[in-house]
């Protein structure tokens, strides 16, 4: 198995890790109940998607 001959510098390691940061999910507002939800998905609070109820949600 080949092994590295020289150690990578801290700058090279940090440049590689520059793209590893986590990004936040984009959220959109549900037009029916005005709760935040993921775009292109049914609302988990009210079950509406594109103007009609698609998922039955039990109210607790």
mmJSON file of the N, C-alpha and C atoms, coordinates in Angstrom:
{"data_MODEL":{"atom_site":{
"group_PDB":["ATOM","ATOM","ATOM","ATOM","ATOM","ATOM","ATOM","ATOM","ATOM","ATOM","ATOM","ATOM","ATOM","ATOM","ATOM","ATOM","ATOM","ATOM","ATOM","ATOM","ATOM","ATOM","ATOM","ATOM","ATOM","ATOM","ATOM","ATOM","ATOM","ATOM","ATOM","ATOM","ATOM","ATOM","ATOM","ATOM","ATOM","ATOM","ATOM","ATOM","ATOM","ATOM","ATOM","ATOM","ATOM","ATOM","ATOM","ATOM","ATOM","ATOM","ATOM","ATOM","ATOM","ATOM","ATOM","ATOM","ATOM","ATOM","ATOM","ATOM","ATOM","ATOM","ATOM","ATOM","ATOM","ATOM","ATOM","ATOM","ATOM","ATOM","ATOM","ATOM","ATOM","ATOM","ATOM","ATOM","ATOM","ATOM","ATOM","ATOM","ATOM","ATOM","ATOM","ATOM","ATOM","ATOM","ATOM","ATOM","ATOM","ATOM","ATOM","ATOM","ATOM","ATOM","ATOM","ATOM","ATOM","ATOM","ATOM","ATOM","ATOM","ATOM","ATOM","ATOM","ATOM","ATOM","ATOM","ATOM","ATOM","ATOM","ATOM","ATOM","ATOM","ATOM","ATOM","ATOM","ATOM","ATOM","ATOM","ATOM","ATOM","ATOM","ATOM","ATOM","ATOM","ATOM","ATOM","ATOM","ATOM","ATOM","ATOM","ATOM","ATOM","ATOM","ATOM","ATOM","ATOM","ATOM","ATOM","ATOM","ATOM","ATOM","ATOM","ATOM","ATOM","ATOM","ATOM","ATOM","ATOM","ATOM","ATOM","ATOM","ATOM","ATOM","ATOM","ATOM","ATOM","ATOM","ATOM","ATOM","ATOM","ATOM","ATOM","ATOM","ATOM","ATOM","ATOM","ATOM","ATOM","ATOM","ATOM","ATOM","ATOM","ATOM","ATOM","ATOM","ATOM","ATOM","ATOM","ATOM"],
"id":[1,2,3,4,5,6,7,8,9,10,11,12,13,14,15,16,17,18,19,20,21,22,23,24,25,26,27,28,29,30,31,32,33,34,35,36,37,38,39,40,41,42,43,44,45,46,47,48,49,50,51,52,53,54,55,56,57,58,59,60,61,62,63,64,65,66,67,68,69,70,71,72,73,74,75,76,77,78,79,80,81,82,83,84,85,86,87,88,89,90,91,92,93,94,95,96,97,98,99,100,101,102,103,104,105,106,107,108,109,110,111,112,113,114,115,116,117,118,119,120,121,122,123,124,125,126,127,128,129,130,131,132,133,134,135,136,137,138,139,140,141,142,143,144,145,146,147,148,149,150,151,152,153,154,155,156,157,158,159,160,161,162,163,164,165,166,167,168,169,170,171,172,173,174,175,176,177,178,179,180],
"type_symbol":["N","C","C","N","C","C","N","C","C","N","C","C","N","C","C","N","C","C","N","C","C","N","C","C","N","C","C","N","C","C","N","C","C","N","C","C","N","C","C","N","C","C","N","C","C","N","C","C","N","C","C","N","C","C","N","C","C","N","C","C","N","C","C","N","C","C","N","C","C","N","C","C","N","C","C","N","C","C","N","C","C","N","C","C","N","C","C","N","C","C","N","C","C","N","C","C","N","C","C","N","C","C","N","C","C","N","C","C","N","C","C","N","C","C","N","C","C","N","C","C","N","C","C","N","C","C","N","C","C","N","C","C","N","C","C","N","C","C","N","C","C","N","C","C","N","C","C","N","C","C","N","C","C","N","C","C","N","C","C","N","C","C","N","C","C","N","C","C","N","C","C","N","C","C","N","C","C","N","C","C"],
"label_atom_id":["N","CA","C","N","CA","C","N","CA","C","N","CA","C","N","CA","C","N","CA","C","N","CA","C","N","CA","C","N","CA","C","N","CA","C","N","CA","C","N","CA","C","N","CA","C","N","CA","C","N","CA","C","N","CA","C","N","CA","C","N","CA","C","N","CA","C","N","CA","C","N","CA","C","N","CA","C","N","CA","C","N","CA","C","N","CA","C","N","CA","C","N","CA","C","N","CA","C","N","CA","C","N","CA","C","N","CA","C","N","CA","C","N","CA","C","N","CA","C","N","CA","C","N","CA","C","N","CA","C","N","CA","C","N","CA","C","N","CA","C","N","CA","C","N","CA","C","N","CA","C","N","CA","C","N","CA","C","N","CA","C","N","CA","C","N","CA","C","N","CA","C","N","CA","C","N","CA","C","N","CA","C","N","CA","C","N","CA","C","N","CA","C","N","CA","C","N","CA","C","N","CA","C","N","CA","C","N","CA","C"],
"label_alt_id":[null,null,null,null,null,null,null,null,null,null,null,null,null,null,null,null,null,null,null,null,null,null,null,null,null,null,null,null,null,null,null,null,null,null,null,null,null,null,null,null,null,null,null,null,null,null,null,null,null,null,null,null,null,null,null,null,null,null,null,null,null,null,null,null,null,null,null,null,null,null,null,null,null,null,null,null,null,null,null,null,null,null,null,null,null,null,null,null,null,null,null,null,null,null,null,null,null,null,null,null,null,null,null,null,null,null,null,null,null,null,null,null,null,null,null,null,null,null,null,null,null,null,null,null,null,null,null,null,null,null,null,null,null,null,null,null,null,null,null,null,null,null,null,null,null,null,null,null,null,null,null,null,null,null,null,null,null,null,null,null,null,null,null,null,null,null,null,null,null,null,null,null,null,null,null,null,null,null,null,null],
"label_comp_id":["UNK","UNK","UNK","UNK","UNK","UNK","UNK","UNK","UNK","UNK","UNK","UNK","UNK","UNK","UNK","UNK","UNK","UNK","UNK","UNK","UNK","UNK","UNK","UNK","UNK","UNK","UNK","UNK","UNK","UNK","UNK","UNK","UNK","UNK","UNK","UNK","UNK","UNK","UNK","UNK","UNK","UNK","UNK","UNK","UNK","UNK","UNK","UNK","UNK","UNK","UNK","UNK","UNK","UNK","UNK","UNK","UNK","UNK","UNK","UNK","UNK","UNK","UNK","UNK","UNK","UNK","UNK","UNK","UNK","UNK","UNK","UNK","UNK","UNK","UNK","UNK","UNK","UNK","UNK","UNK","UNK","UNK","UNK","UNK","UNK","UNK","UNK","UNK","UNK","UNK","UNK","UNK","UNK","UNK","UNK","UNK","UNK","UNK","UNK","UNK","UNK","UNK","UNK","UNK","UNK","UNK","UNK","UNK","UNK","UNK","UNK","UNK","UNK","UNK","UNK","UNK","UNK","UNK","UNK","UNK","UNK","UNK","UNK","UNK","UNK","UNK","UNK","UNK","UNK","UNK","UNK","UNK","UNK","UNK","UNK","UNK","UNK","UNK","UNK","UNK","UNK","UNK","UNK","UNK","UNK","UNK","UNK","UNK","UNK","UNK","UNK","UNK","UNK","UNK","UNK","UNK","UNK","UNK","UNK","UNK","UNK","UNK","UNK","UNK","UNK","UNK","UNK","UNK","UNK","UNK","UNK","UNK","UNK","UNK","UNK","UNK","UNK","UNK","UNK","UNK"],
"label_asym_id":["A","A","A","A","A","A","A","A","A","A","A","A","A","A","A","A","A","A","A","A","A","A","A","A","A","A","A","A","A","A","A","A","A","A","A","A","A","A","A","A","A","A","A","A","A","A","A","A","A","A","A","A","A","A","A","A","A","A","A","A","A","A","A","A","A","A","A","A","A","A","A","A","A","A","A","A","A","A","A","A","A","A","A","A","A","A","A","A","A","A","A","A","A","A","A","A","A","A","A","A","A","A","A","A","A","A","A","A","A","A","A","A","A","A","A","A","A","A","A","A","A","A","A","A","A","A","A","A","A","A","A","A","A","A","A","A","A","A","A","A","A","A","A","A","A","A","A","A","A","A","A","A","A","A","A","A","A","A","A","A","A","A","A","A","A","A","A","A","A","A","A","A","A","A","A","A","A","A","A","A"],
"label_entity_id":["1","1","1","1","1","1","1","1","1","1","1","1","1","1","1","1","1","1","1","1","1","1","1","1","1","1","1","1","1","1","1","1","1","1","1","1","1","1","1","1","1","1","1","1","1","1","1","1","1","1","1","1","1","1","1","1","1","1","1","1","1","1","1","1","1","1","1","1","1","1","1","1","1","1","1","1","1","1","1","1","1","1","1","1","1","1","1","1","1","1","1","1","1","1","1","1","1","1","1","1","1","1","1","1","1","1","1","1","1","1","1","1","1","1","1","1","1","1","1","1","1","1","1","1","1","1","1","1","1","1","1","1","1","1","1","1","1","1","1","1","1","1","1","1","1","1","1","1","1","1","1","1","1","1","1","1","1","1","1","1","1","1","1","1","1","1","1","1","1","1","1","1","1","1","1","1","1","1","1","1"],
"label_seq_id":[1,1,1,2,2,2,3,3,3,4,4,4,5,5,5,6,6,6,7,7,7,8,8,8,9,9,9,10,10,10,11,11,11,12,12,12,13,13,13,14,14,14,15,15,15,16,16,16,17,17,17,18,18,18,19,19,19,20,20,20,21,21,21,22,22,22,23,23,23,24,24,24,25,25,25,26,26,26,27,27,27,28,28,28,29,29,29,30,30,30,31,31,31,32,32,32,33,33,33,34,34,34,35,35,35,36,36,36,37,37,37,38,38,38,39,39,39,40,40,40,41,41,41,42,42,42,43,43,43,44,44,44,45,45,45,46,46,46,47,47,47,48,48,48,49,49,49,50,50,50,51,51,51,52,52,52,53,53,53,54,54,54,55,55,55,56,56,56,57,57,57,58,58,58,59,59,59,60,60,60],
"pdbx_PDB_ins_code":[null,null,null,null,null,null,null,null,null,null,null,null,null,null,null,null,null,null,null,null,null,null,null,null,null,null,null,null,null,null,null,null,null,null,null,null,null,null,null,null,null,null,null,null,null,null,null,null,null,null,null,null,null,null,null,null,null,null,null,null,null,null,null,null,null,null,null,null,null,null,null,null,null,null,null,null,null,null,null,null,null,null,null,null,null,null,null,null,null,null,null,null,null,null,null,null,null,null,null,null,null,null,null,null,null,null,null,null,null,null,null,null,null,null,null,null,null,null,null,null,null,null,null,null,null,null,null,null,null,null,null,null,null,null,null,null,null,null,null,null,null,null,null,null,null,null,null,null,null,null,null,null,null,null,null,null,null,null,null,null,null,null,null,null,null,null,null,null,null,null,null,null,null,null,null,null,null,null,null,null],
"Cartn_x":[0.844,0.0,0.882,0.59,1.382,1.022,2.035,1.865,2.388,1.835,2.35,3.791,4.602,6.009,6.204,5.413,5.522,4.17,4.213,2.981,2.387,1.043,0.391,0.39,0.584,0.629,-0.764,-0.802,-2.08,-2.881,-2.214,-2.914,-3.583,-2.903,-3.473,-4.659,-4.531,-5.629,-6.835,-6.603,-7.703,-8.367,-7.607,-8.216,-9.132,-8.744,-9.591,-10.873,-10.781,-11.941,-12.819,-12.453,-13.215,-14.622,-14.861,-16.168,-16.98,-16.515,-17.189,-18.215,-18.398,-19.328,-20.762,-21.579,-22.981,-23.777,-24.753,-25.615,-27.011,-27.732,-29.085,-30.055,-31.122,-32.145,-32.969,-33.336,-34.21,-35.634,-36.33,-37.695,-38.622,-39.857,-40.872,-42.088,-42.924,-44.1,-45.276,-46.003,-47.193,-48.282,-48.887,-49.92,-51.21,-51.408,-52.634,-52.533,-51.506,-51.404,-50.266,-49.468,-48.378,-47.272,-47.106,-45.978,-44.839,-43.609,-42.466,-42.382,-42.087,-41.997,-40.916,-40.506,-39.553,-40.259,-39.601,-40.255,-40.52,-41.575,-41.992,-42.376,-42.862,-43.32,-44.614,-45.408,-46.648,-46.311,-47.14,-46.931,-47.153,-46.215,-46.417,-47.453,-47.778,-48.75,-50.19,-50.46,-51.848,-52.081,-51.023,-51.172,-51.523,-51.462,-51.804,-50.575,-50.816,-49.782,-50.447,-49.973,-50.471,-51.978,-52.446,-53.82,-54.838,-54.424,-55.398,-54.775,-55.631,-55.154,-54.748,-53.485,-52.98,-52.649,-52.377,-52.004,-52.957,-53.493,-54.34,-53.445,-53.687,-52.888,-53.793,-53.371,-54.147,-53.833,-54.872,-54.644,-54.516,-53.507,-53.265,-53.628],
"Cartn_y":[-1.19,0.0,1.243,2.193,3.427,4.307,4.916,5.831,7.203,8.262,9.598,9.757,10.362,10.555,11.764,12.825,14.047,14.392,15.079,15.508,16.698,16.733,17.873,19.047,20.227,21.423,21.751,22.575,22.999,23.826,24.617,25.433,24.549,23.515,22.611,21.845,21.415,20.725,21.653,22.904,23.848,24.25,24.312,24.603,23.474,22.24,21.105,21.135,21.548,21.569,22.801,23.706,24.942,24.676,23.551,23.249,22.283,21.968,20.99,21.593,22.908,23.551,23.155,23.001,22.646,23.874,23.687,24.785,24.565,25.644,25.528,25.209,24.501,24.184,25.435,25.613,26.731,26.367,27.303,27.079,28.041,27.617,28.484,28.468,29.472,29.585,28.871,28.113,27.429,28.479,28.524,29.534,29.281,28.068,27.749,28.093,27.577,27.769,28.704,29.171,30.123,29.582,28.269,27.661,27.482,27.383,27.175,25.687,25.412,24.035,23.962,22.748,22.558,22.782,23.418,23.662,22.37,22.356,21.23,20.009,20.227,19.138,19.543,18.547,18.825,19.387,20.284,20.913,19.874,19.703,18.714,19.141,20.447,20.918,20.739,21.14,21.097,20.068,19.561,18.527,19.047,20.356,20.91,20.965,20.765,20.932,21.43,22.526,23.154,23.413,23.915,24.364,23.313,22.063,21.06,20.163,19.56,18.699,17.347,16.999,15.759,14.73,15.184,14.291,14.525,13.444,13.572,13.764,14.848,15.151,15.077,14.285,14.191,15.382,16.06,17.194,16.655,17.153,16.647,17.663],
"Cartn_z":[0.0,0.0,0.0,-0.885,-0.88,0.314,0.866,1.989,1.603,2.209,1.888,2.361,1.523,1.875,2.775,2.533,3.323,3.922,5.03,5.697,4.951,4.805,4.176,5.14,4.611,5.461,5.997,7.044,7.622,6.628,5.817,4.822,3.777,3.342,2.351,2.935,4.192,4.871,5.015,5.4,5.601,4.289,3.205,1.901,1.462,1.763,1.432,2.251,3.51,4.398,4.221,3.345,3.166,2.646,1.985,1.4,2.253,3.444,4.292,5.235,5.215,6.142,5.813,6.845,6.653,6.244,5.383,4.961,5.528,5.749,6.283,5.149,5.485,4.505,4.223,2.965,2.641,3.043,3.637,4.089,3.373,3.183,2.603,3.502,3.357,4.205,3.562,4.358,3.871,3.642,2.456,2.208,2.982,3.486,4.207,5.691,6.377,7.829,8.224,7.272,7.47,8.369,8.422,9.124,8.116,8.623,7.753,7.396,6.108,5.634,4.571,4.235,3.154,1.822,0.857,-0.423,-1.194,-1.98,-2.83,-2.01,-0.789,0.064,0.741,1.119,1.836,3.212,3.697,4.993,6.094,7.018,8.076,9.113,9.191,10.173,9.688,8.441,7.965,6.857,6.225,5.208,3.825,3.599,2.293,1.389,0.105,-0.91,-2.177,-2.694,-3.917,-3.863,-2.724,-2.618,-2.24,-2.021,-1.588,-0.527,0.256,1.338,0.753,0.921,0.346,1.43,2.648,3.733,4.89,5.456,6.63,7.853,8.598,9.774,10.995,11.994,13.218,14.092,14.575,15.471,16.895,17.596,18.951,20.0],
"occupancy":[1.0,1.0,1.0,1.0,1.0,1.0,1.0,1.0,1.0,1.0,1.0,1.0,1.0,1.0,1.0,1.0,1.0,1.0,1.0,1.0,1.0,1.0,1.0,1.0,1.0,1.0,1.0,1.0,1.0,1.0,1.0,1.0,1.0,1.0,1.0,1.0,1.0,1.0,1.0,1.0,1.0,1.0,1.0,1.0,1.0,1.0,1.0,1.0,1.0,1.0,1.0,1.0,1.0,1.0,1.0,1.0,1.0,1.0,1.0,1.0,1.0,1.0,1.0,1.0,1.0,1.0,1.0,1.0,1.0,1.0,1.0,1.0,1.0,1.0,1.0,1.0,1.0,1.0,1.0,1.0,1.0,1.0,1.0,1.0,1.0,1.0,1.0,1.0,1.0,1.0,1.0,1.0,1.0,1.0,1.0,1.0,1.0,1.0,1.0,1.0,1.0,1.0,1.0,1.0,1.0,1.0,1.0,1.0,1.0,1.0,1.0,1.0,1.0,1.0,1.0,1.0,1.0,1.0,1.0,1.0,1.0,1.0,1.0,1.0,1.0,1.0,1.0,1.0,1.0,1.0,1.0,1.0,1.0,1.0,1.0,1.0,1.0,1.0,1.0,1.0,1.0,1.0,1.0,1.0,1.0,1.0,1.0,1.0,1.0,1.0,1.0,1.0,1.0,1.0,1.0,1.0,1.0,1.0,1.0,1.0,1.0,1.0,1.0,1.0,1.0,1.0,1.0,1.0,1.0,1.0,1.0,1.0,1.0,1.0,1.0,1.0,1.0,1.0,1.0,1.0],
"B_iso_or_equiv":[0.0,0.0,0.0,0.0,0.0,0.0,0.0,0.0,0.0,0.0,0.0,0.0,0.0,0.0,0.0,0.0,0.0,0.0,0.0,0.0,0.0,0.0,0.0,0.0,0.0,0.0,0.0,0.0,0.0,0.0,0.0,0.0,0.0,0.0,0.0,0.0,0.0,0.0,0.0,0.0,0.0,0.0,0.0,0.0,0.0,0.0,0.0,0.0,0.0,0.0,0.0,0.0,0.0,0.0,0.0,0.0,0.0,0.0,0.0,0.0,0.0,0.0,0.0,0.0,0.0,0.0,0.0,0.0,0.0,0.0,0.0,0.0,0.0,0.0,0.0,0.0,0.0,0.0,0.0,0.0,0.0,0.0,0.0,0.0,0.0,0.0,0.0,0.0,0.0,0.0,0.0,0.0,0.0,0.0,0.0,0.0,0.0,0.0,0.0,0.0,0.0,0.0,0.0,0.0,0.0,0.0,0.0,0.0,0.0,0.0,0.0,0.0,0.0,0.0,0.0,0.0,0.0,0.0,0.0,0.0,0.0,0.0,0.0,0.0,0.0,0.0,0.0,0.0,0.0,0.0,0.0,0.0,0.0,0.0,0.0,0.0,0.0,0.0,0.0,0.0,0.0,0.0,0.0,0.0,0.0,0.0,0.0,0.0,0.0,0.0,0.0,0.0,0.0,0.0,0.0,0.0,0.0,0.0,0.0,0.0,0.0,0.0,0.0,0.0,0.0,0.0,0.0,0.0,0.0,0.0,0.0,0.0,0.0,0.0,0.0,0.0,0.0,0.0,0.0,0.0],
"pdbx_formal_charge":[null,null,null,null,null,null,null,null,null,null,null,null,null,null,null,null,null,null,null,null,null,null,null,null,null,null,null,null,null,null,null,null,null,null,null,null,null,null,null,null,null,null,null,null,null,null,null,null,null,null,null,null,null,null,null,null,null,null,null,null,null,null,null,null,null,null,null,null,null,null,null,null,null,null,null,null,null,null,null,null,null,null,null,null,null,null,null,null,null,null,null,null,null,null,null,null,null,null,null,null,null,null,null,null,null,null,null,null,null,null,null,null,null,null,null,null,null,null,null,null,null,null,null,null,null,null,null,null,null,null,null,null,null,null,null,null,null,null,null,null,null,null,null,null,null,null,null,null,null,null,null,null,null,null,null,null,null,null,null,null,null,null,null,null,null,null,null,null,null,null,null,null,null,null,null,null,null,null,null,null],
"auth_seq_id":[1,1,1,2,2,2,3,3,3,4,4,4,5,5,5,6,6,6,7,7,7,8,8,8,9,9,9,10,10,10,11,11,11,12,12,12,13,13,13,14,14,14,15,15,15,16,16,16,17,17,17,18,18,18,19,19,19,20,20,20,21,21,21,22,22,22,23,23,23,24,24,24,25,25,25,26,26,26,27,27,27,28,28,28,29,29,29,30,30,30,31,31,31,32,32,32,33,33,33,34,34,34,35,35,35,36,36,36,37,37,37,38,38,38,39,39,39,40,40,40,41,41,41,42,42,42,43,43,43,44,44,44,45,45,45,46,46,46,47,47,47,48,48,48,49,49,49,50,50,50,51,51,51,52,52,52,53,53,53,54,54,54,55,55,55,56,56,56,57,57,57,58,58,58,59,59,59,60,60,60],
"auth_comp_id":["UNK","UNK","UNK","UNK","UNK","UNK","UNK","UNK","UNK","UNK","UNK","UNK","UNK","UNK","UNK","UNK","UNK","UNK","UNK","UNK","UNK","UNK","UNK","UNK","UNK","UNK","UNK","UNK","UNK","UNK","UNK","UNK","UNK","UNK","UNK","UNK","UNK","UNK","UNK","UNK","UNK","UNK","UNK","UNK","UNK","UNK","UNK","UNK","UNK","UNK","UNK","UNK","UNK","UNK","UNK","UNK","UNK","UNK","UNK","UNK","UNK","UNK","UNK","UNK","UNK","UNK","UNK","UNK","UNK","UNK","UNK","UNK","UNK","UNK","UNK","UNK","UNK","UNK","UNK","UNK","UNK","UNK","UNK","UNK","UNK","UNK","UNK","UNK","UNK","UNK","UNK","UNK","UNK","UNK","UNK","UNK","UNK","UNK","UNK","UNK","UNK","UNK","UNK","UNK","UNK","UNK","UNK","UNK","UNK","UNK","UNK","UNK","UNK","UNK","UNK","UNK","UNK","UNK","UNK","UNK","UNK","UNK","UNK","UNK","UNK","UNK","UNK","UNK","UNK","UNK","UNK","UNK","UNK","UNK","UNK","UNK","UNK","UNK","UNK","UNK","UNK","UNK","UNK","UNK","UNK","UNK","UNK","UNK","UNK","UNK","UNK","UNK","UNK","UNK","UNK","UNK","UNK","UNK","UNK","UNK","UNK","UNK","UNK","UNK","UNK","UNK","UNK","UNK","UNK","UNK","UNK","UNK","UNK","UNK","UNK","UNK","UNK","UNK","UNK","UNK"],
"auth_asym_id":["A","A","A","A","A","A","A","A","A","A","A","A","A","A","A","A","A","A","A","A","A","A","A","A","A","A","A","A","A","A","A","A","A","A","A","A","A","A","A","A","A","A","A","A","A","A","A","A","A","A","A","A","A","A","A","A","A","A","A","A","A","A","A","A","A","A","A","A","A","A","A","A","A","A","A","A","A","A","A","A","A","A","A","A","A","A","A","A","A","A","A","A","A","A","A","A","A","A","A","A","A","A","A","A","A","A","A","A","A","A","A","A","A","A","A","A","A","A","A","A","A","A","A","A","A","A","A","A","A","A","A","A","A","A","A","A","A","A","A","A","A","A","A","A","A","A","A","A","A","A","A","A","A","A","A","A","A","A","A","A","A","A","A","A","A","A","A","A","A","A","A","A","A","A","A","A","A","A","A","A"],
"auth_atom_id":["N","CA","C","N","CA","C","N","CA","C","N","CA","C","N","CA","C","N","CA","C","N","CA","C","N","CA","C","N","CA","C","N","CA","C","N","CA","C","N","CA","C","N","CA","C","N","CA","C","N","CA","C","N","CA","C","N","CA","C","N","CA","C","N","CA","C","N","CA","C","N","CA","C","N","CA","C","N","CA","C","N","CA","C","N","CA","C","N","CA","C","N","CA","C","N","CA","C","N","CA","C","N","CA","C","N","CA","C","N","CA","C","N","CA","C","N","CA","C","N","CA","C","N","CA","C","N","CA","C","N","CA","C","N","CA","C","N","CA","C","N","CA","C","N","CA","C","N","CA","C","N","CA","C","N","CA","C","N","CA","C","N","CA","C","N","CA","C","N","CA","C","N","CA","C","N","CA","C","N","CA","C","N","CA","C","N","CA","C","N","CA","C","N","CA","C","N","CA","C","N","CA","C","N","CA","C","N","CA","C"],
"pdbx_PDB_model_num":[1,1,1,1,1,1,1,1,1,1,1,1,1,1,1,1,1,1,1,1,1,1,1,1,1,1,1,1,1,1,1,1,1,1,1,1,1,1,1,1,1,1,1,1,1,1,1,1,1,1,1,1,1,1,1,1,1,1,1,1,1,1,1,1,1,1,1,1,1,1,1,1,1,1,1,1,1,1,1,1,1,1,1,1,1,1,1,1,1,1,1,1,1,1,1,1,1,1,1,1,1,1,1,1,1,1,1,1,1,1,1,1,1,1,1,1,1,1,1,1,1,1,1,1,1,1,1,1,1,1,1,1,1,1,1,1,1,1,1,1,1,1,1,1,1,1,1,1,1,1,1,1,1,1,1,1,1,1,1,1,1,1,1,1,1,1,1,1,1,1,1,1,1,1,1,1,1,1,1,1]
}}}
